Amino acid sequence: MSLRSTAAVGAATLVAGVTFAATAFANDGLNPDAALNAAAPDTGTETEEPRETDTESTEDFFDSSDEPTEDELAELRAQAEEQRDSVLGGGVQFGALEGTNVEEEPEEEEEDEEESEPSDPGFSGDPKAYALQVVESEGWGSDEFHNCLEPLWERESNWDHTATNSSSGAYGIPQSLPGSKMASAGADWETNPATQIDWGIGYIKDRYSSPCAAWEHSEANGWY
């Protein structure tokens, strides 16, 4: 066997040994450099005494025509280092994957997309002030409220949204008869003055065209 072939076989053997040792030590969680040192051949100071060899056969074995060139040796070393680094990298990565506990991020609680039905806040303002705003929003002047609507509902219910006529059963600020008619303006017609006012002004607008016309009818007939 030529020295070039011998060197190649030796390099392959060295790579195989380094691969096995580096992988084994790396998978055990050891430092990659320690794994390499463990895999490398012992280079201690104590050496065996050289055996006597046949000088002639040795010289023939190391014939200059079979000696690898410096470039070939450098290439073999580079290949060995490349495979060593690949083995160490794979071993460390394997050890990291095997030895690491990856904590899963807690899932965020999904927000309840279903909107709860809004509770009825009721009407907390001044019914007369609200009625004035509605009158003006209809395009009527403030005199329609002060001179006509205010005294009309004062007579009917004293602006009490719970007022009930014991004889007829009329209910609320505008004294709707029956009171359930006001449900067309809102389901809270029994408790919300604003709902009653919206319905009452709508009723006056449709039947009499203005608060003052409704007031005149009430003055003349005692009802509107």
Contacts in CASP RR format, 6 or more apart in sequence:
PFRMAT RR
TARGET T0000
AUTHOR 0000-0000-0000
METHOD contacts of the structure
MODEL  1
MSLRSTAAVGAATLVAGVTFAATAFANDGLNPDAALNAAAPDTGTETEEP
RETDTESTEDFFDSSDEPTEDELAELRAQAEEQRDSVLGGGVQFGALEGT
NVEEEPEEEEEDEEESEPSDPGFSGDPKAYALQVVESEGWGSDEFHNCLE
PLWERESNWDHTATNSSSGAYGIPQSLPGSKMASAGADWETNPATQIDWG
IGYIKDRYSSPCAAWEHSEANGWY
1 9 0 8 1.000
2 66 0 8 1.000
3 61 0 8 1.000
3 62 0 8 1.000
3 63 0 8 1.000
3 66 0 8 1.000
3 67 0 8 1.000
3 68 0 8 1.000
4 66 0 8 1.000
4 67 0 8 1.000
4 68 0 8 1.000
4 72 0 8 1.000
7 68 0 8 1.000
7 72 0 8 1.000
7 73 0 8 1.000
7 76 0 8 1.000
8 76 0 8 1.000
11 76 0 8 1.000
11 77 0 8 1.000
11 79 0 8 1.000
11 80 0 8 1.000
14 41 0 8 1.000
14 80 0 8 1.000
15 79 0 8 1.000
15 80 0 8 1.000
15 83 0 8 1.000
15 84 0 8 1.000
17 39 0 8 1.000
18 36 0 8 1.000
18 39 0 8 1.000
18 40 0 8 1.000
18 80 0 8 1.000
18 83 0 8 1.000
18 84 0 8 1.000
18 87 0 8 1.000
19 83 0 8 1.000
19 84 0 8 1.000
19 87 0 8 1.000
20 39 0 8 1.000
21 35 0 8 1.000
21 36 0 8 1.000
21 38 0 8 1.000
21 39 0 8 1.000
22 32 0 8 1.000
22 35 0 8 1.000
22 36 0 8 1.000
22 39 0 8 1.000
22 84 0 8 1.000
22 87 0 8 1.000
22 88 0 8 1.000
22 91 0 8 1.000
23 87 0 8 1.000
23 90 0 8 1.000
23 91 0 8 1.000
24 35 0 8 1.000
25 32 0 8 1.000
25 34 0 8 1.000
25 35 0 8 1.000
25 38 0 8 1.000
25 39 0 8 1.000
26 32 0 8 1.000
26 35 0 8 1.000
26 87 0 8 1.000
26 88 0 8 1.000
26 89 0 8 1.000
26 90 0 8 1.000
26 91 0 8 1.000
26 92 0 8 1.000
26 94 0 8 1.000
26 95 0 8 1.000
27 91 0 8 1.000
27 94 0 8 1.000
27 95 0 8 1.000
27 98 0 8 1.000
29 95 0 8 1.000
32 88 0 8 1.000
32 89 0 8 1.000
32 92 0 8 1.000
35 88 0 8 1.000
36 84 0 8 1.000
36 88 0 8 1.000
68 76 0 8 1.000
120 188 0 8 1.000
120 191 0 8 1.000
120 192 0 8 1.000
122 188 0 8 1.000
122 191 0 8 1.000
122 192 0 8 1.000
122 194 0 8 1.000
123 130 0 8 1.000
123 161 0 8 1.000
123 192 0 8 1.000
123 193 0 8 1.000
123 194 0 8 1.000
123 195 0 8 1.000
127 159 0 8 1.000
127 161 0 8 1.000
127 173 0 8 1.000
127 193 0 8 1.000
127 194 0 8 1.000
127 197 0 8 1.000
128 150 0 8 1.000
128 159 0 8 1.000
130 193 0 8 1.000
130 194 0 8 1.000
130 197 0 8 1.000
131 145 0 8 1.000
131 149 0 8 1.000
131 150 0 8 1.000
131 153 0 8 1.000
131 197 0 8 1.000
131 201 0 8 1.000
132 142 0 8 1.000
132 145 0 8 1.000
134 197 0 8 1.000
134 198 0 8 1.000
134 201 0 8 1.000
135 141 0 8 1.000
135 142 0 8 1.000
135 144 0 8 1.000
135 145 0 8 1.000
135 149 0 8 1.000
135 201 0 8 1.000
135 211 0 8 1.000
136 142 0 8 1.000
136 145 0 8 1.000
138 201 0 8 1.000
138 205 0 8 1.000
140 210 0 8 1.000
140 211 0 8 1.000
143 212 0 8 1.000
144 210 0 8 1.000
144 211 0 8 1.000
144 212 0 8 1.000
145 211 0 8 1.000
147 212 0 8 1.000
147 215 0 8 1.000
148 210 0 8 1.000
148 211 0 8 1.000
148 212 0 8 1.000
148 214 0 8 1.000
148 215 0 8 1.000
149 201 0 8 1.000
149 204 0 8 1.000
149 211 0 8 1.000
149 214 0 8 1.000
149 215 0 8 1.000
151 215 0 8 1.000
152 211 0 8 1.000
152 214 0 8 1.000
152 215 0 8 1.000
152 218 0 8 1.000
152 224 0 8 1.000
153 159 0 8 1.000
153 173 0 8 1.000
153 174 0 8 1.000
155 218 0 8 1.000
156 163 0 8 1.000
156 170 0 8 1.000
156 173 0 8 1.000
156 174 0 8 1.000
156 175 0 8 1.000
157 163 0 8 1.000
157 172 0 8 1.000
157 173 0 8 1.000
157 174 0 8 1.000
157 175 0 8 1.000
159 173 0 8 1.000
160 172 0 8 1.000
160 173 0 8 1.000
161 172 0 8 1.000
161 173 0 8 1.000
161 191 0 8 1.000
161 192 0 8 1.000
161 193 0 8 1.000
161 196 0 8 1.000
162 172 0 8 1.000
163 171 0 8 1.000
163 172 0 8 1.000
163 173 0 8 1.000
163 175 0 8 1.000
164 170 0 8 1.000
164 171 0 8 1.000
164 172 0 8 1.000
165 171 0 8 1.000
165 175 0 8 1.000
165 177 0 8 1.000
168 177 0 8 1.000
169 177 0 8 1.000
169 178 0 8 1.000
169 179 0 8 1.000
170 176 0 8 1.000
170 177 0 8 1.000
170 178 0 8 1.000
170 179 0 8 1.000
171 177 0 8 1.000
171 178 0 8 1.000
171 179 0 8 1.000
171 182 0 8 1.000
171 190 0 8 1.000
172 179 0 8 1.000
172 182 0 8 1.000
172 196 0 8 1.000
173 193 0 8 1.000
173 196 0 8 1.000
173 197 0 8 1.000
173 200 0 8 1.000
174 182 0 8 1.000
174 196 0 8 1.000
174 197 0 8 1.000
174 199 0 8 1.000
174 200 0 8 1.000
174 203 0 8 1.000
174 204 0 8 1.000
176 182 0 8 1.000
176 196 0 8 1.000
176 199 0 8 1.000
176 200 0 8 1.000
176 203 0 8 1.000
179 189 0 8 1.000
180 189 0 8 1.000
181 199 0 8 1.000
182 189 0 8 1.000
182 195 0 8 1.000
182 196 0 8 1.000
182 199 0 8 1.000
182 200 0 8 1.000
183 189 0 8 1.000
184 199 0 8 1.000
185 195 0 8 1.000
185 196 0 8 1.000
185 198 0 8 1.000
185 199 0 8 1.000
185 200 0 8 1.000
186 192 0 8 1.000
186 195 0 8 1.000
186 199 0 8 1.000
188 195 0 8 1.000
189 195 0 8 1.000
189 196 0 8 1.000
189 199 0 8 1.000
201 211 0 8 1.000
204 210 0 8 1.000
204 211 0 8 1.000
204 213 0 8 1.000
204 214 0 8 1.000
204 224 0 8 1.000
207 214 0 8 1.000
207 224 0 8 1.000
208 214 0 8 1.000
208 217 0 8 1.000
208 224 0 8 1.000
214 224 0 8 1.000
215 224 0 8 1.000
217 223 0 8 1.000
217 224 0 8 1.000
218 224 0 8 1.000
END
